[in-house]
Amino acid sequence: MTYGKAPTTPRSTLVITAHAGDFVWRAGGAIALAASRGEKVTIACLTYGERGESAKAWREGKSLEEIKEIRRAEAEAAASTLGARVRFLDAGDYPLLVTQELTDQLVRIYRDTQPDVVLTHPLDDPYNGDHPAAARMALDARVLAQAIGYPSEGEIIGAPPVFFFEPHQPEMCGFQPEVLLDITPVWETKRKAMECLAAQQHLWDYYTDLGKRRGVQLKRNAGPNLGLPHATYGEAYMRPYPQVTEELA
């Protein structure tokens, strides 16, 4: 159920990620599904992952600016493949710092996109401080964007539900797969988007295997009459806020 919008308004999804590749590995299926339904998907990419997630380019002797351009081009190609628009804030990674200026930029993006749903990182990640920093600002900006007195351009937003997508080391991040999303219809699209990220080619097979494992778990929890295909792919999510619903399902 969508509150506060006319029925003819296309749904809007906002994805807030720390680095250029995060949205593909963690939420590429959700993005592709939303886009396939004609929904608007905006990705706010806080950094290019130029320092911490571009080891291949550094070993090849590329400069910082060259690496940024490589990662930007890869992310743009991946977003286009998924059917989304990506905005780059170029805040600098390793470390990504929580700042009022960056949070304010996210407030403006919230008010501009008027999201019905928000996807971002979990709040805990002992291996990469950039991820919880992005999540903290994503949640803070969501609250500020609802406040009529907060000085920012655009109309205030409602309270869009937030989903944390699965981190690389879920067991170490307190992540529980509370929501399993069937991405089987768009799996090939997600895989093509993954292959746009040549800087992190070592992750292509990892996230293919993860998609298969989550697909197996999805089938085990879907009930006997869903009719899922033998080869099922899934993505896992958590919810930091209560679900609002008219019926239990």
DRENDO-1510 file (C-alpha; in Angstrom, 1 decimal, always signed):
<recs>
REC; n; res; u; v; w
REC; 1; MET; +0.0; +0.0; +0.0 .
REC; 2; THR; +1.4; +3.5; -0.9 .
REC; 3; TYR; +0.4; +6.5; +1.2 .
REC; 4; GLY; +0.2; +10.0; +0.0 .
REC; 5; LYS; +0.6; +9.5; -3.8 .
REC; 6; ALA; -1.9; +9.4; -6.6 .
REC; 7; PRO; -2.4; +5.9; -8.0 .
REC; 8; THR; -1.0; +7.0; -11.4 .
REC; 9; THR; +2.3; +8.1; -10.0 .
REC; 10; PRO; +5.1; +5.7; -10.8 .
REC; 11; ARG; +6.7; +4.1; -7.8 .
REC; 12; SER; +10.1; +5.4; -6.9 .
REC; 13; THR; +13.1; +3.4; -5.4 .
REC; 14; LEU; +16.1; +5.1; -3.9 .
REC; 15; VAL; +19.3; +3.1; -3.4 .
REC; 16; ILE; +22.1; +4.7; -1.3 .
REC; 17; THR; +25.5; +3.0; -1.5 .
REC; 18; ALA; +29.0; +3.8; -0.3 .
REC; 19; HIS; +30.9; +2.6; -3.4 .
REC; 20; ALA; +30.4; +2.3; -7.2 .
REC; 21; GLY; +29.8; -1.4; -7.2 .
REC; 22; ASP; +27.8; -2.0; -4.1 .
REC; 23; PHE; +24.4; -1.5; -5.7 .
REC; 24; VAL; +25.1; -4.2; -8.3 .
REC; 25; TRP; +26.2; -7.0; -6.0 .
REC; 26; ARG; +23.8; -6.4; -3.2 .
REC; 27; ALA; +20.6; -5.0; -4.8 .
REC; 28; GLY; +21.0; -5.5; -8.6 .
REC; 29; GLY; +18.0; -7.9; -8.7 .
REC; 30; ALA; +15.7; -5.5; -6.8 .
REC; 31; ILE; +16.7; -2.6; -9.0 .
REC; 32; ALA; +16.1; -4.6; -12.2 .
REC; 33; LEU; +12.7; -5.9; -11.0 .
REC; 34; ALA; +11.5; -2.4; -10.1 .
REC; 35; ALA; +12.7; -1.0; -13.5 .
REC; 36; SER; +11.0; -3.9; -15.3 .
REC; 37; ARG; +7.7; -2.8; -13.8 .
REC; 38; GLY; +8.2; +0.7; -15.1 .
REC; 39; GLU; +9.2; +2.2; -11.8 .
REC; 40; LYS; +11.8; +4.9; -11.3 .
REC; 41; VAL; +15.0; +3.8; -9.7 .
REC; 42; THR; +17.7; +6.3; -8.5 .
REC; 43; ILE; +21.1; +5.3; -7.2 .
REC; 44; ALA; +22.9; +7.7; -4.9 .
REC; 45; CYS; +26.6; +6.6; -5.1 .
REC; 46; LEU; +28.5; +8.4; -2.4 .
REC; 47; THR; +32.0; +7.4; -3.7 .
REC; 48; TYR; +33.6; +5.7; -6.7 .
REC; 49; GLY; +35.4; +3.2; -4.4 .
REC; 50; GLU; +38.5; +4.6; -5.9 .
REC; 51; ARG; +40.9; +4.0; -3.0 .
REC; 52; GLY; +39.6; +0.8; -1.3 .
REC; 53; GLU; +37.8; -1.2; -4.0 .
REC; 54; SER; +40.0; -0.6; -7.1 .
REC; 55; ALA; +43.1; -2.7; -6.3 .
REC; 56; LYS; +43.4; -3.9; -9.9 .
REC; 57; ALA; +43.7; -0.4; -11.3 .
REC; 58; TRP; +46.2; +0.7; -8.7 .
REC; 59; ARG; +48.4; -2.3; -9.5 .
REC; 60; GLU; +48.2; -1.2; -13.2 .
REC; 61; GLY; +49.7; +2.2; -12.2 .
REC; 62; LYS; +46.6; +4.2; -12.8 .
REC; 63; SER; +46.2; +7.7; -11.2 .
REC; 64; LEU; +43.5; +8.6; -8.8 .
REC; 65; GLU; +41.6; +10.6; -11.4 .
REC; 66; GLU; +41.9; +7.8; -13.9 .
REC; 67; ILE; +40.6; +5.3; -11.4 .
REC; 68; LYS; +37.6; +7.5; -10.7 .
REC; 69; GLU; +36.8; +7.7; -14.4 .
REC; 70; ILE; +37.1; +3.9; -14.7 .
REC; 71; ARG; +34.8; +3.3; -11.8 .
REC; 72; ARG; +32.3; +5.9; -12.9 .
REC; 73; ALA; +32.0; +4.4; -16.4 .
REC; 74; GLU; +31.6; +0.9; -14.9 .
REC; 75; ALA; +28.9; +2.1; -12.5 .
REC; 76; GLU; +27.0; +4.0; -15.2 .
REC; 77; ALA; +27.1; +1.0; -17.5 .
REC; 78; ALA; +25.8; -1.3; -14.7 .
REC; 79; ALA; +23.0; +1.1; -13.8 .
REC; 80; SER; +22.0; +1.5; -17.4 .
REC; 81; THR; +21.9; -2.3; -17.7 .
REC; 82; LEU; +19.6; -2.5; -14.7 .
REC; 83; GLY; +17.4; +0.3; -15.9 .
REC; 84; ALA; +18.4; +2.8; -13.2 .
REC; 85; ARG; +19.8; +6.3; -13.0 .
REC; 86; VAL; +22.9; +6.9; -10.9 .
REC; 87; ARG; +24.1; +10.1; -9.2 .
REC; 88; PHE; +27.7; +10.4; -8.0 .
REC; 89; LEU; +28.5; +12.5; -4.9 .
REC; 90; ASP; +32.3; +11.9; -5.1 .
REC; 91; ALA; +32.7; +12.1; -1.3 .
REC; 92; GLY; +35.9; +10.1; -1.1 .
REC; 93; ASP; +36.3; +6.6; +0.3 .
REC; 94; TYR; +38.6; +4.9; +2.8 .
REC; 95; PRO; +37.4; +6.6; +4.8 .
REC; 96; LEU; +33.9; +7.8; +3.9 .
REC; 97; LEU; +33.2; +10.4; +6.6 .
REC; 98; VAL; +29.8; +11.2; +8.0 .
REC; 99; THR; +29.3; +15.0; +7.4 .
REC; 100; GLN; +26.4; +17.4; +7.6 .
REC; 101; GLU; +27.1; +18.6; +4.1 .
REC; 102; LEU; +26.8; +15.1; +2.6 .
REC; 103; THR; +23.7; +14.3; +4.7 .
REC; 104; ASP; +22.2; +17.5; +3.4 .
REC; 105; GLN; +22.9; +16.4; -0.2 .
REC; 106; LEU; +21.0; +13.2; +0.5 .
REC; 107; VAL; +18.1; +15.1; +1.9 .
REC; 108; ARG; +17.8; +17.0; -1.4 .
REC; 109; ILE; +17.9; +13.6; -3.2 .
REC; 110; TYR; +15.2; +12.2; -1.0 .
REC; 111; ARG; +13.0; +15.2; -1.7 .
REC; 112; ASP; +13.7; +15.2; -5.4 .
REC; 113; THR; +13.0; +11.5; -5.9 .
REC; 114; GLN; +10.2; +11.1; -3.3 .
REC; 115; PRO; +11.0; +7.4; -2.8 .
REC; 116; ASP; +8.4; +4.7; -2.0 .
REC; 117; VAL; +11.2; +2.4; -0.8 .
REC; 118; VAL; +14.9; +2.9; +0.2 .
REC; 119; LEU; +17.7; +0.3; -0.1 .
REC; 120; THR; +21.0; +0.8; +1.7 .
REC; 121; HIS; +23.7; -0.9; +3.8 .
REC; 122; PRO; +23.3; -2.4; +7.3 .
REC; 123; LEU; +24.5; -0.3; +10.2 .
REC; 124; ASP; +27.3; -2.7; +11.2 .
REC; 125; ASP; +30.3; -3.9; +9.2 .
REC; 126; PRO; +33.6; -4.5; +11.0 .
REC; 127; TYR; +35.4; -4.9; +7.7 .
REC; 128; ASN; +34.4; -1.7; +5.9 .
REC; 129; GLY; +33.5; +1.4; +7.9 .
REC; 130; ASP; +32.4; +3.2; +4.7 .
REC; 131; HIS; +29.3; +0.9; +4.5 .
REC; 132; PRO; +27.8; +1.8; +8.0 .
REC; 133; ALA; +28.7; +5.4; +7.4 .
REC; 134; ALA; +26.6; +5.5; +4.3 .
REC; 135; ALA; +23.8; +3.7; +6.1 .
REC; 136; ARG; +23.9; +6.2; +9.0 .
REC; 137; MET; +23.6; +9.1; +6.6 .
REC; 138; ALA; +20.9; +7.4; +4.6 .
REC; 139; LEU; +18.7; +7.0; +7.7 .
REC; 140; ASP; +19.5; +10.4; +9.1 .
REC; 141; ALA; +18.7; +12.1; +5.8 .
REC; 142; ARG; +15.4; +10.1; +5.6 .
REC; 143; VAL; +14.3; +11.6; +8.9 .
REC; 144; LEU; +15.4; +15.1; +8.0 .
REC; 145; ALA; +13.7; +15.0; +4.6 .
REC; 146; GLN; +10.4; +14.4; +6.4 .
REC; 147; ALA; +10.8; +17.5; +8.6 .
REC; 148; ILE; +8.9; +20.5; +7.2 .
REC; 149; GLY; +11.2; +22.9; +9.1 .
REC; 150; TYR; +14.4; +21.4; +7.7 .
REC; 151; PRO; +16.0; +24.0; +5.3 .
REC; 152; SER; +16.3; +22.1; +2.1 .
REC; 153; GLU; +14.8; +22.4; -1.4 .
REC; 154; GLY; +11.8; +20.3; -2.5 .
REC; 155; GLU; +8.7; +18.9; -0.9 .
REC; 156; ILE; +8.9; +16.9; +2.3 .
REC; 157; ILE; +8.7; +13.1; +2.0 .
REC; 158; GLY; +6.6; +10.5; +3.8 .
REC; 159; ALA; +8.2; +7.7; +5.7 .
REC; 160; PRO; +9.4; +5.2; +3.0 .
REC; 161; PRO; +10.2; +1.7; +4.2 .
REC; 162; VAL; +13.9; +0.9; +4.4 .
REC; 163; PHE; +15.6; -2.4; +3.5 .
REC; 164; PHE; +19.2; -3.2; +4.3 .
REC; 165; PHE; +20.8; -5.3; +1.6 .
REC; 166; GLU; +23.1; -8.2; +2.3 .
REC; 167; PRO; +26.7; -7.3; +3.2 .
REC; 168; HIS; +29.7; -9.2; +2.0 .
REC; 169; GLN; +30.3; -10.9; +5.4 .
REC; 170; PRO; +26.7; -11.2; +6.7 .
REC; 171; GLU; +27.6; -13.3; +9.8 .
REC; 172; MET; +30.0; -10.6; +11.0 .
REC; 173; CYS; +27.5; -7.8; +10.4 .
REC; 174; GLY; +24.6; -9.0; +12.4 .
REC; 175; PHE; +22.7; -9.6; +9.2 .
REC; 176; GLN; +19.6; -11.8; +9.2 .
REC; 177; PRO; +17.8; -12.7; +5.9 .
REC; 178; GLU; +14.4; -11.5; +7.0 .
REC; 179; VAL; +13.2; -10.8; +3.5 .
REC; 180; LEU; +14.0; -13.1; +0.5 .
REC; 181; LEU; +13.4; -11.5; -2.9 .
REC; 182; ASP; +12.9; -13.7; -5.9 .
REC; 183; ILE; +15.1; -12.2; -8.7 .
REC; 184; THR; +14.9; -15.2; -11.0 .
REC; 185; PRO; +13.1; -13.2; -13.8 .
REC; 186; VAL; +15.9; -10.7; -13.9 .
REC; 187; TRP; +18.9; -12.8; -13.0 .
REC; 188; GLU; +20.5; -12.6; -16.4 .
REC; 189; THR; +20.2; -8.8; -16.3 .
REC; 190; LYS; +21.9; -8.7; -12.9 .
REC; 191; ARG; +24.7; -10.9; -14.1 .
REC; 192; LYS; +25.2; -8.6; -17.1 .
REC; 193; ALA; +25.4; -5.6; -14.8 .
REC; 194; MET; +27.9; -7.5; -12.6 .
REC; 195; GLU; +30.1; -8.1; -15.7 .
REC; 196; CYS; +30.2; -4.3; -16.2 .
REC; 197; LEU; +32.4; -4.1; -13.1 .
REC; 198; ALA; +35.7; -5.3; -14.5 .
REC; 199; ALA; +37.5; -3.7; -11.6 .
REC; 200; GLN; +36.0; -6.3; -9.3 .
REC; 201; GLN; +35.8; -9.3; -11.5 .
REC; 202; HIS; +36.8; -11.6; -8.6 .
REC; 203; LEU; +33.3; -11.0; -7.2 .
REC; 204; TRP; +31.3; -12.1; -10.2 .
REC; 205; ASP; +31.2; -15.8; -9.3 .
REC; 206; TYR; +30.9; -15.1; -5.5 .
REC; 207; TYR; +27.7; -13.2; -6.0 .
REC; 208; THR; +26.4; -15.7; -8.6 .
REC; 209; ASP; +26.9; -18.4; -6.0 .
REC; 210; LEU; +25.2; -16.3; -3.3 .
REC; 211; GLY; +22.2; -15.7; -5.6 .
REC; 212; LYS; +21.8; -19.4; -6.0 .
REC; 213; ARG; +22.0; -20.1; -2.2 .
REC; 214; ARG; +19.5; -17.4; -1.4 .
REC; 215; GLY; +17.3; -18.9; -4.2 .
REC; 216; VAL; +17.4; -22.3; -2.5 .
REC; 217; GLN; +16.4; -20.7; +0.9 .
REC; 218; LEU; +13.6; -18.7; -0.9 .
REC; 219; LYS; +12.1; -21.9; -2.2 .
REC; 220; ARG; +12.2; -23.6; +1.2 .
REC; 221; ASN; +10.3; -20.7; +2.7 .
REC; 222; ALA; +7.8; -20.0; -0.1 .
REC; 223; GLY; +5.3; -22.7; +0.5 .
REC; 224; PRO; +4.3; -25.7; -1.7 .
REC; 225; ASN; +2.1; -23.8; -4.2 .
REC; 226; LEU; +4.3; -21.0; -5.5 .
REC; 227; GLY; +5.5; -22.9; -8.5 .
REC; 228; LEU; +9.1; -21.6; -8.5 .
REC; 229; PRO; +11.4; -22.9; -11.2 .
REC; 230; HIS; +14.2; -25.4; -10.4 .
REC; 231; ALA; +16.9; -22.7; -10.9 .
REC; 232; THR; +15.8; -19.9; -8.6 .
REC; 233; TYR; +17.9; -16.8; -7.6 .
REC; 234; GLY; +17.3; -14.6; -4.6 .
REC; 235; GLU; +18.5; -11.6; -2.7 .
REC; 236; ALA; +18.3; -11.1; +1.1 .
REC; 237; TYR; +17.2; -8.0; +3.0 .
REC; 238; MET; +16.6; -6.8; +6.5 .
REC; 239; ARG; +14.1; -4.3; +7.8 .
REC; 240; PRO; +15.2; -1.7; +10.5 .
REC; 241; TYR; +11.6; -0.4; +10.9 .
REC; 242; PRO; +8.3; -2.3; +11.4 .
REC; 243; GLN; +6.4; -3.4; +8.4 .
REC; 244; VAL; +3.1; -1.6; +7.9 .
REC; 245; THR; +0.4; -3.8; +6.3 .
REC; 246; GLU; -3.3; -4.4; +6.1 .
REC; 247; GLU; -3.0; -8.1; +6.2 .
REC; 248; LEU; -0.5; -10.7; +7.3 .
REC; 249; ALA; +1.0; -12.7; +4.5 .
</recs>
